[in-house]
């Protein structure tokens, strides 16, 4: 029987969902059963061998539904391999440097420490002004945030391949 892996996420405009889909697709090609679901649709974790959890980042915070999922699922997550990812900054260069060293929400770090994820990473995001509301457009204009799709699919694919490799190594 193949191991079941959950890739779950919280997104606002769809970019993080697309990253989660890519991660799920890559892990699936390595022989695993993978479910890719928004965190709101995850009812229980008992049927999953491992979990990849990601969230879009706004003002240095995960989406509330992802933070709530992490908090409410802490015990179950601590019992299985977990990987965490964030997506958000736009522009060229290392996302952590673009965010002045930010790597993961400080408010959730103690939970992550207890879960002990195999890895925590931070991917570039997308800023599409056509999907923004009026207030968001004003903020983007004021911050002079770079617009466009800055996701690096090679980096995302490589990270997902490493997850699959780690799962296979630990299954033997």
Secondary structure, DSSP 8 states (H G I E B T S, - for coil): ---EEEEEEE-SSSHHHHHHHHHHHHHHHTT-EEEEEEGGG---STT-SEEEEEEEEETTEE-HHHHHHHHHTHHHHHTSEEEEEEE---SSS-HHHHTTT--S-GGGHHHHHHHT-SEEEEE--EE-GGG--HHHHHHHHHHT---EE---HHHHHHHHHHHHHHHHHHH-
